Amino acid sequence: MVDNKWKEAGYVTEPVPAGTDLKAEIRRMCKEKNAIIMAHYYTDGAVQDIADFVGDSLALARQAARTEADIIVMCGVHFMGETNKILCPDKKVLVPDLNATCSLAESCPAKEFGDFVKAHPGHTVISYVNTTAAIKALTDIVVTSGNAMQIVNALPKEEKIIFGPDRNLGSYINAVTGRQMVLWDGACHVHEKFSLERILQLKAQHPDAKILVHPECKGPVVKVADKVGSTAALLKFSQEDDAKEFIVATESGILHKMQQACPEKTFLPAPPDDSTCACNECNFMKLITMEKLYNCLRYEWPEIEVSPEVAERAVRPINRMLEMSK
C-alpha cells in the first residue's frame, strides 16, 4: 500500500525513481496487472501515445463496457472515471489525479439540478455525459456531443425535455431541431472562451482553412464553422476533407491525433479571448502526466468509488444511451 504521506491533493506525489523508463515500466505494469489505459483526446500527447485506447466520451464508455481488463486507468477527468466504474462495478478504476475535475460537471450541483427537475414535472431529463454520477442518477438518458442530436431526434416532437448541463450544446440542438428544450445554465470553461473576433482574424490570415467547431462553443462561433461536431467527428472530418489547413475550436489536445493522422496538413488551434494565449487548454485534463500515470499503476491509487445506490440509478440512462446510439 502507498504510504499516506504520499497521498496529497488526490494523487501519489512520490518521486519517480531516477533513470526510470516511464514508457517501459508503465507497459510492464499493465501486462503484469492486466490493466488497460484509456485516454481522452484532450490529455497530453505523451499520455495519448502510451494509452491502449484513445477516444471521446462515447468511445471511452463503449470501450469500458466491453473491456476484459481487471484494472481500468482512465486518463481524463473525474466524471469519466465514474462512468467507467458505473459500467464496470467489478473492476478497479483508477484516475491518476482526482483533482482532474470538469468545469462543466462542477457547474451542475446535484441538489440544485434535482430542484430544477422537480420544478419542471413531466419532462424527460437528458444529461450530457460531462456530469457527476449523482446527476446521471437523476437522468433519463445520458448523451455525448457525438450522439446528442441523434438521441433528441429519436424522441417524439411533442416530448418535453430538460437538457443539462451545457447551455451551448443545448442551444445548438434547439436551433437545429426546432425543439424548445429547457436548458440548465452550465458551460465548459474551455469552449466558453473561444473568441469569434480572433478566430476571424486567424481565418483572414489563412483564408483557405476550414473552421472546425465543437458544439459546446458559443453560438456566434458555431455559426462560422465549416464543420460542427464532437472531437471524434472533427478528427474524422479533418482526415477526409481535402482542405490542407484547419482552424480547430475545441481543446487543443485533439490536434495531437489530427497531426498524427495527417502530417501533411496544418492544424491551427482557435484562440481564446485572452490575447496572451495562442490556444485553449483544459487545465484539468493537463493534470494527467506520465509521472502520475506511473505512480497510479504502481500503487493502484487513486481509485474511483461510486456508491451502489447511485450506480444502480446512474447506469440506466448510460445503458439507454448505448442502446440508442448503436
LUMNUFI-575212 format. One record per residue (C-alpha): residue number from 1; x negated, y negated, z negated. Coordinates in Angstrom, 1 decimal. Layout:
N
<r i="NUM" X="X" Y="Y" Z="Z"/>
...
// end
This chain:
326
<r i="1" X="0.0" Y="0.0" Z="0.0"/>
<r i="2" X="-1.1" Y="-3.5" Z="0.7"/>
<r i="3" X="-2.2" Y="-5.4" Z="-2.4"/>
<r i="4" X="0.3" Y="-8.1" Z="-3.5"/>
<r i="5" X="-2.4" Y="-10.7" Z="-3.3"/>
<r i="6" X="-2.3" Y="-10.5" Z="0.5"/>
<r i="7" X="1.5" Y="-10.9" Z="0.6"/>
<r i="8" X="1.5" Y="-14.7" Z="1.2"/>
<r i="9" X="4.1" Y="-16.6" Z="3.3"/>
<r i="10" X="5.6" Y="-13.5" Z="4.8"/>
<r i="11" X="2.6" Y="-11.8" Z="6.4"/>
<r i="12" X="-0.6" Y="-10.0" Z="5.4"/>
<r i="13" X="-3.4" Y="-12.5" Z="5.2"/>
<r i="14" X="-6.3" Y="-10.1" Z="4.6"/>
<r i="15" X="-9.1" Y="-11.0" Z="7.0"/>
<r i="16" X="-9.6" Y="-8.5" Z="9.8"/>
<r i="17" X="-12.9" Y="-6.7" Z="9.3"/>
<r i="18" X="-15.8" Y="-8.2" Z="11.2"/>
<r i="19" X="-16.5" Y="-6.6" Z="14.5"/>
<r i="20" X="-13.1" Y="-5.0" Z="14.8"/>
<r i="21" X="-12.0" Y="-4.3" Z="18.3"/>
<r i="22" X="-8.4" Y="-5.5" Z="17.8"/>
<r i="23" X="-7.0" Y="-4.1" Z="21.0"/>
<r i="24" X="-8.6" Y="-0.6" Z="20.5"/>
<r i="25" X="-7.6" Y="-0.5" Z="16.8"/>
<r i="26" X="-4.0" Y="-1.6" Z="17.5"/>
<r i="27" X="-3.6" Y="1.1" Z="20.2"/>
<r i="28" X="-5.2" Y="3.7" Z="17.9"/>
<r i="29" X="-2.8" Y="2.9" Z="15.1"/>
<r i="30" X="0.2" Y="3.0" Z="17.5"/>
<r i="31" X="-0.8" Y="6.5" Z="18.6"/>
<r i="32" X="-1.5" Y="7.7" Z="15.0"/>
<r i="33" X="1.7" Y="6.3" Z="13.5"/>
<r i="34" X="4.0" Y="6.9" Z="16.6"/>
<r i="35" X="4.6" Y="3.2" Z="16.7"/>
<r i="36" X="5.8" Y="1.1" Z="19.7"/>
<r i="37" X="5.0" Y="-2.6" Z="20.1"/>
<r i="38" X="7.8" Y="-4.7" Z="21.7"/>
<r i="39" X="7.2" Y="-8.4" Z="22.6"/>
<r i="40" X="9.3" Y="-11.2" Z="23.8"/>
<r i="41" X="8.3" Y="-13.3" Z="26.8"/>
<r i="42" X="7.7" Y="-16.3" Z="24.5"/>
<r i="43" X="4.9" Y="-14.8" Z="22.5"/>
<r i="44" X="1.2" Y="-15.4" Z="23.1"/>
<r i="45" X="-0.2" Y="-13.8" Z="26.3"/>
<r i="46" X="-2.6" Y="-11.5" Z="24.4"/>
<r i="47" X="0.3" Y="-10.1" Z="22.4"/>
<r i="48" X="2.3" Y="-9.5" Z="25.6"/>
<r i="49" X="-0.6" Y="-7.8" Z="27.2"/>
<r i="50" X="-1.0" Y="-5.2" Z="24.4"/>
<r i="51" X="2.7" Y="-4.5" Z="24.0"/>
<r i="52" X="4.3" Y="-1.3" Z="25.1"/>
<r i="53" X="7.3" Y="-3.2" Z="26.3"/>
<r i="54" X="7.8" Y="-6.9" Z="27.1"/>
<r i="55" X="11.3" Y="-8.4" Z="27.8"/>
<r i="56" X="14.1" Y="-10.8" Z="27.0"/>
<r i="57" X="16.6" Y="-10.3" Z="24.2"/>
<r i="58" X="18.8" Y="-7.9" Z="26.2"/>
<r i="59" X="16.0" Y="-5.7" Z="27.4"/>
<r i="60" X="14.5" Y="-5.5" Z="23.9"/>
<r i="61" X="17.8" Y="-4.5" Z="22.4"/>
<r i="62" X="18.2" Y="-1.8" Z="25.0"/>
<r i="63" X="14.7" Y="-0.5" Z="24.5"/>
<r i="64" X="15.1" Y="-0.4" Z="20.7"/>
<r i="65" X="18.3" Y="1.6" Z="21.1"/>
<r i="66" X="16.6" Y="4.4" Z="23.0"/>
<r i="67" X="13.1" Y="4.5" Z="21.6"/>
<r i="68" X="11.8" Y="7.7" Z="20.0"/>
<r i="69" X="9.1" Y="5.9" Z="18.1"/>
<r i="70" X="9.0" Y="6.1" Z="14.3"/>
<r i="71" X="7.9" Y="2.5" Z="13.9"/>
<r i="72" X="9.0" Y="-0.5" Z="15.9"/>
<r i="73" X="6.8" Y="-3.6" Z="15.7"/>
<r i="74" X="8.8" Y="-6.5" Z="17.0"/>
<r i="75" X="6.5" Y="-9.3" Z="18.2"/>
<r i="76" X="9.1" Y="-12.0" Z="18.3"/>
<r i="77" X="11.3" Y="-13.9" Z="15.8"/>
<r i="78" X="13.1" Y="-12.5" Z="12.8"/>
<r i="79" X="16.6" Y="-12.0" Z="14.3"/>
<r i="80" X="15.0" Y="-9.7" Z="16.9"/>
<r i="81" X="13.6" Y="-7.5" Z="14.2"/>
<r i="82" X="17.1" Y="-7.5" Z="12.5"/>
<r i="83" X="18.7" Y="-6.5" Z="15.8"/>
<r i="84" X="16.3" Y="-3.6" Z="16.1"/>
<r i="85" X="16.9" Y="-2.5" Z="12.6"/>
<r i="86" X="20.7" Y="-2.6" Z="13.1"/>
<r i="87" X="20.4" Y="-0.4" Z="16.2"/>
<r i="88" X="17.8" Y="1.9" Z="14.6"/>
<r i="89" X="18.6" Y="2.2" Z="10.9"/>
<r i="90" X="16.5" Y="5.3" Z="10.5"/>
<r i="91" X="13.3" Y="3.7" Z="11.9"/>
<r i="92" X="10.8" Y="1.4" Z="10.2"/>
<r i="93" X="11.0" Y="-2.1" Z="11.9"/>
<r i="94" X="8.1" Y="-4.5" Z="11.3"/>
<r i="95" X="7.7" Y="-8.2" Z="12.3"/>
<r i="96" X="4.1" Y="-9.5" Z="11.9"/>
<r i="97" X="5.2" Y="-12.7" Z="10.3"/>
<r i="98" X="8.5" Y="-13.2" Z="8.6"/>
<r i="99" X="8.1" Y="-17.0" Z="8.9"/>
<r i="100" X="8.8" Y="-16.5" Z="12.6"/>
<r i="101" X="12.4" Y="-17.5" Z="12.3"/>
<r i="102" X="14.5" Y="-19.2" Z="15.0"/>
<r i="103" X="15.8" Y="-22.8" Z="15.1"/>
<r i="104" X="18.9" Y="-21.7" Z="16.9"/>
<r i="105" X="19.7" Y="-19.0" Z="14.4"/>
<r i="106" X="19.0" Y="-21.3" Z="11.5"/>
<r i="107" X="21.4" Y="-23.9" Z="12.9"/>
<r i="108" X="24.3" Y="-21.4" Z="12.2"/>
<r i="109" X="24.6" Y="-20.6" Z="8.4"/>
<r i="110" X="26.8" Y="-17.6" Z="7.7"/>
<r i="111" X="29.2" Y="-19.3" Z="5.2"/>
<r i="112" X="29.8" Y="-22.3" Z="7.4"/>
<r i="113" X="30.3" Y="-20.2" Z="10.5"/>
<r i="114" X="32.7" Y="-17.9" Z="8.6"/>
<r i="115" X="34.7" Y="-21.0" Z="7.6"/>
<r i="116" X="34.6" Y="-22.2" Z="11.2"/>
<r i="117" X="36.0" Y="-18.8" Z="12.4"/>
<r i="118" X="38.8" Y="-18.9" Z="9.7"/>
<r i="119" X="39.7" Y="-22.4" Z="10.9"/>
<r i="120" X="40.4" Y="-21.0" Z="14.4"/>
<r i="121" X="42.6" Y="-17.9" Z="13.9"/>
<r i="122" X="43.4" Y="-15.8" Z="16.9"/>
<r i="123" X="40.1" Y="-16.4" Z="18.7"/>
<r i="124" X="37.7" Y="-13.8" Z="19.9"/>
<r i="125" X="34.3" Y="-14.5" Z="18.4"/>
<r i="126" X="31.3" Y="-14.4" Z="20.8"/>
<r i="127" X="27.9" Y="-14.9" Z="19.3"/>
<r i="128" X="24.6" Y="-15.4" Z="21.1"/>
<r i="129" X="22.1" Y="-12.7" Z="20.1"/>
<r i="130" X="19.9" Y="-15.6" Z="18.6"/>
<r i="131" X="21.7" Y="-15.2" Z="15.3"/>
<r i="132" X="21.2" Y="-13.6" Z="12.0"/>
<r i="133" X="22.6" Y="-10.2" Z="11.1"/>
<r i="134" X="25.2" Y="-11.9" Z="8.9"/>
<r i="135" X="26.5" Y="-13.9" Z="11.9"/>
<r i="136" X="26.7" Y="-10.8" Z="14.0"/>
<r i="137" X="28.8" Y="-9.2" Z="11.3"/>
<r i="138" X="31.3" Y="-12.0" Z="11.8"/>
<r i="139" X="31.4" Y="-11.5" Z="15.5"/>
<r i="140" X="33.5" Y="-9.5" Z="18.0"/>
<r i="141" X="31.0" Y="-9.5" Z="20.9"/>
<r i="142" X="27.3" Y="-10.3" Z="21.0"/>
<r i="143" X="25.8" Y="-11.8" Z="24.2"/>
<r i="144" X="22.5" Y="-12.8" Z="25.6"/>
<r i="145" X="21.7" Y="-15.6" Z="28.1"/>
<r i="146" X="21.4" Y="-12.8" Z="30.7"/>
<r i="147" X="24.9" Y="-11.3" Z="30.2"/>
<r i="148" X="27.0" Y="-14.1" Z="28.5"/>
<r i="149" X="28.6" Y="-15.2" Z="31.8"/>
<r i="150" X="29.5" Y="-11.6" Z="32.8"/>
<r i="151" X="31.0" Y="-10.8" Z="29.4"/>
<r i="152" X="33.0" Y="-14.0" Z="29.2"/>
<r i="153" X="34.3" Y="-13.4" Z="32.7"/>
<r i="154" X="35.4" Y="-9.9" Z="31.7"/>
<r i="155" X="37.8" Y="-11.3" Z="29.2"/>
<r i="156" X="41.3" Y="-12.4" Z="30.2"/>
<r i="157" X="41.5" Y="-16.0" Z="31.2"/>
<r i="158" X="44.1" Y="-16.8" Z="28.5"/>
<r i="159" X="41.9" Y="-15.3" Z="25.7"/>
<r i="160" X="40.9" Y="-17.9" Z="23.1"/>
<r i="161" X="37.2" Y="-17.8" Z="22.4"/>
<r i="162" X="34.8" Y="-19.1" Z="19.8"/>
<r i="163" X="31.3" Y="-19.3" Z="21.2"/>
<r i="164" X="28.3" Y="-19.8" Z="19.0"/>
<r i="165" X="25.8" Y="-21.0" Z="18.1"/>
<r i="166" X="24.3" Y="-22.6" Z="21.2"/>
<r i="167" X="26.4" Y="-25.5" Z="22.4"/>
<r i="168" X="24.4" Y="-25.9" Z="25.6"/>
<r i="169" X="24.8" Y="-22.4" Z="26.7"/>
<r i="170" X="28.5" Y="-22.5" Z="25.8"/>
<r i="171" X="29.0" Y="-25.8" Z="27.6"/>
<r i="172" X="27.3" Y="-24.3" Z="30.7"/>
<r i="173" X="29.6" Y="-21.3" Z="30.7"/>
<r i="174" X="32.6" Y="-23.5" Z="30.2"/>
<r i="175" X="31.6" Y="-25.7" Z="33.1"/>
<r i="176" X="31.0" Y="-22.8" Z="35.5"/>
<r i="177" X="34.1" Y="-20.7" Z="34.5"/>
<r i="178" X="36.6" Y="-23.4" Z="33.7"/>
<r i="179" X="37.0" Y="-22.0" Z="30.2"/>
<r i="180" X="37.7" Y="-24.1" Z="27.1"/>
<r i="181" X="35.8" Y="-22.0" Z="24.6"/>
<r i="182" X="35.5" Y="-23.6" Z="21.1"/>
<r i="183" X="31.8" Y="-24.2" Z="20.6"/>
<r i="184" X="29.7" Y="-24.1" Z="17.4"/>
<r i="185" X="27.3" Y="-27.1" Z="17.3"/>
<r i="186" X="23.9" Y="-25.4" Z="17.3"/>
<r i="187" X="20.8" Y="-25.7" Z="19.6"/>
<r i="188" X="17.3" Y="-24.4" Z="20.2"/>
<r i="189" X="14.5" Y="-26.8" Z="19.3"/>
<r i="190" X="12.6" Y="-25.9" Z="22.4"/>
<r i="191" X="15.3" Y="-26.2" Z="25.0"/>
<r i="192" X="16.8" Y="-29.3" Z="23.5"/>
<r i="193" X="13.5" Y="-31.2" Z="24.0"/>
<r i="194" X="13.1" Y="-31.0" Z="27.8"/>
<r i="195" X="13.0" Y="-34.4" Z="29.4"/>
<r i="196" X="15.0" Y="-34.9" Z="32.5"/>
<r i="197" X="13.0" Y="-38.1" Z="33.3"/>
<r i="198" X="9.7" Y="-36.3" Z="33.0"/>
<r i="199" X="10.9" Y="-33.3" Z="35.0"/>
<r i="200" X="11.9" Y="-35.5" Z="37.8"/>
<r i="201" X="8.6" Y="-37.3" Z="37.7"/>
<r i="202" X="6.9" Y="-33.9" Z="37.9"/>
<r i="203" X="9.2" Y="-33.0" Z="40.8"/>
<r i="204" X="8.1" Y="-36.2" Z="42.6"/>
<r i="205" X="4.5" Y="-35.1" Z="42.3"/>
<r i="206" X="5.4" Y="-31.6" Z="43.6"/>
<r i="207" X="8.3" Y="-32.1" Z="46.0"/>
<r i="208" X="8.3" Y="-28.5" Z="47.3"/>
<r i="209" X="8.5" Y="-27.0" Z="43.8"/>
<r i="210" X="11.7" Y="-25.2" Z="42.7"/>
<r i="211" X="13.1" Y="-26.0" Z="39.3"/>
<r i="212" X="13.9" Y="-23.0" Z="37.1"/>
<r i="213" X="16.1" Y="-23.8" Z="34.0"/>
<r i="214" X="17.2" Y="-21.7" Z="31.0"/>
<r i="215" X="20.9" Y="-22.3" Z="30.2"/>
<r i="216" X="20.0" Y="-23.3" Z="26.7"/>
<r i="217" X="18.8" Y="-26.6" Z="28.1"/>
<r i="218" X="21.0" Y="-29.8" Z="28.1"/>
<r i="219" X="23.5" Y="-30.3" Z="30.9"/>
<r i="220" X="21.6" Y="-33.0" Z="32.8"/>
<r i="221" X="18.5" Y="-30.7" Z="33.0"/>
<r i="222" X="20.7" Y="-27.8" Z="34.1"/>
<r i="223" X="22.2" Y="-29.9" Z="36.9"/>
<r i="224" X="18.8" Y="-30.4" Z="38.7"/>
<r i="225" X="18.0" Y="-26.7" Z="38.6"/>
<r i="226" X="17.4" Y="-24.6" Z="41.7"/>
<r i="227" X="18.0" Y="-21.6" Z="39.5"/>
<r i="228" X="19.7" Y="-21.3" Z="36.1"/>
<r i="229" X="19.2" Y="-18.1" Z="34.2"/>
<r i="230" X="17.7" Y="-16.0" Z="31.4"/>
<r i="231" X="14.0" Y="-15.6" Z="31.1"/>
<r i="232" X="14.2" Y="-12.2" Z="32.9"/>
<r i="233" X="16.3" Y="-13.8" Z="35.7"/>
<r i="234" X="13.9" Y="-16.7" Z="36.1"/>
<r i="235" X="11.0" Y="-14.3" Z="36.2"/>
<r i="236" X="12.7" Y="-12.2" Z="38.9"/>
<r i="237" X="13.6" Y="-15.3" Z="41.0"/>
<r i="238" X="10.0" Y="-16.6" Z="40.9"/>
<r i="239" X="8.9" Y="-13.2" Z="42.3"/>
<r i="240" X="11.5" Y="-13.0" Z="45.0"/>
<r i="241" X="11.7" Y="-16.7" Z="46.2"/>
<r i="242" X="9.5" Y="-17.9" Z="49.0"/>
<r i="243" X="8.5" Y="-21.1" Z="47.1"/>
<r i="244" X="4.8" Y="-21.5" Z="46.1"/>
<r i="245" X="5.4" Y="-23.8" Z="43.2"/>
<r i="246" X="7.9" Y="-23.7" Z="40.3"/>
<r i="247" X="8.7" Y="-26.1" Z="37.5"/>
<r i="248" X="9.8" Y="-23.9" Z="34.6"/>
<r i="249" X="12.2" Y="-25.3" Z="31.9"/>
<r i="250" X="12.0" Y="-22.7" Z="29.2"/>
<r i="251" X="9.5" Y="-21.8" Z="26.6"/>
<r i="252" X="6.1" Y="-21.8" Z="28.2"/>
<r i="253" X="5.2" Y="-18.2" Z="27.2"/>
<r i="254" X="7.1" Y="-16.9" Z="30.2"/>
<r i="255" X="4.5" Y="-18.5" Z="32.5"/>
<r i="256" X="2.1" Y="-15.7" Z="31.5"/>
<r i="257" X="4.2" Y="-13.0" Z="33.1"/>
<r i="258" X="5.1" Y="-15.2" Z="36.0"/>
<r i="259" X="1.4" Y="-15.9" Z="36.8"/>
<r i="260" X="0.5" Y="-12.2" Z="36.4"/>
<r i="261" X="3.3" Y="-11.1" Z="38.8"/>
<r i="262" X="2.5" Y="-13.9" Z="41.3"/>
<r i="263" X="-1.1" Y="-15.0" Z="41.0"/>
<r i="264" X="-0.9" Y="-16.8" Z="44.4"/>
<r i="265" X="1.9" Y="-19.1" Z="43.1"/>
<r i="266" X="1.7" Y="-22.2" Z="40.9"/>
<r i="267" X="3.9" Y="-22.4" Z="37.7"/>
<r i="268" X="4.2" Y="-25.7" Z="36.0"/>
<r i="269" X="5.7" Y="-26.0" Z="32.5"/>
<r i="270" X="8.5" Y="-28.5" Z="32.4"/>
<r i="271" X="7.5" Y="-31.3" Z="30.0"/>
<r i="272" X="9.3" Y="-32.2" Z="26.8"/>
<r i="273" X="10.4" Y="-35.6" Z="25.7"/>
<r i="274" X="7.1" Y="-36.0" Z="23.7"/>
<r i="275" X="4.8" Y="-37.8" Z="26.2"/>
<r i="276" X="1.8" Y="-36.4" Z="24.4"/>
<r i="277" X="2.7" Y="-32.8" Z="25.3"/>
<r i="278" X="2.4" Y="-31.2" Z="28.7"/>
<r i="279" X="4.5" Y="-28.1" Z="27.8"/>
<r i="280" X="7.1" Y="-26.9" Z="25.3"/>
<r i="281" X="6.3" Y="-24.1" Z="22.9"/>
<r i="282" X="8.3" Y="-22.3" Z="20.2"/>
<r i="283" X="6.5" Y="-22.9" Z="17.0"/>
<r i="284" X="7.9" Y="-19.7" Z="15.6"/>
<r i="285" X="7.0" Y="-17.3" Z="18.4"/>
<r i="286" X="3.5" Y="-18.6" Z="18.4"/>
<r i="287" X="3.1" Y="-17.5" Z="14.7"/>
<r i="288" X="2.7" Y="-13.9" Z="16.1"/>
<r i="289" X="-1.0" Y="-13.4" Z="16.6"/>
<r i="290" X="-3.2" Y="-10.4" Z="17.3"/>
<r i="291" X="-4.7" Y="-10.5" Z="13.8"/>
<r i="292" X="-1.2" Y="-10.4" Z="12.2"/>
<r i="293" X="-0.2" Y="-7.6" Z="14.5"/>
<r i="294" X="-3.3" Y="-5.6" Z="13.5"/>
<r i="295" X="-2.6" Y="-6.1" Z="9.7"/>
<r i="296" X="1.1" Y="-5.4" Z="10.2"/>
<r i="297" X="0.4" Y="-2.0" Z="11.7"/>
<r i="298" X="-2.4" Y="-1.3" Z="9.2"/>
<r i="299" X="-0.2" Y="-1.9" Z="6.2"/>
<r i="300" X="3.2" Y="-1.3" Z="7.8"/>
<r i="301" X="4.4" Y="-4.6" Z="6.3"/>
<r i="302" X="6.3" Y="-6.9" Z="6.5"/>
<r i="303" X="9.3" Y="-4.7" Z="7.0"/>
<r i="304" X="12.8" Y="-5.8" Z="8.1"/>
<r i="305" X="15.7" Y="-4.8" Z="5.9"/>
<r i="306" X="19.4" Y="-5.2" Z="6.7"/>
<r i="307" X="22.0" Y="-4.1" Z="4.1"/>
<r i="308" X="24.0" Y="-1.1" Z="5.2"/>
<r i="309" X="27.3" Y="-3.1" Z="4.8"/>
<r i="310" X="26.1" Y="-5.9" Z="7.1"/>
<r i="311" X="24.5" Y="-3.5" Z="9.5"/>
<r i="312" X="27.7" Y="-1.5" Z="9.8"/>
<r i="313" X="29.7" Y="-4.6" Z="10.8"/>
<r i="314" X="26.9" Y="-6.1" Z="13.0"/>
<r i="315" X="26.2" Y="-3.0" Z="15.1"/>
<r i="316" X="29.8" Y="-3.0" Z="16.5"/>
<r i="317" X="29.5" Y="-6.3" Z="18.5"/>
<r i="318" X="26.0" Y="-5.3" Z="19.7"/>
<r i="319" X="27.2" Y="-2.0" Z="21.0"/>
<r i="320" X="30.1" Y="-3.7" Z="22.6"/>
<r i="321" X="27.7" Y="-5.9" Z="24.4"/>
<r i="322" X="25.6" Y="-3.0" Z="25.6"/>
<r i="323" X="28.7" Y="-1.2" Z="26.8"/>
<r i="324" X="30.0" Y="-4.2" Z="28.7"/>
<r i="325" X="26.7" Y="-5.1" Z="30.3"/>
<r i="326" X="25.7" Y="-1.7" Z="31.7"/>
// end
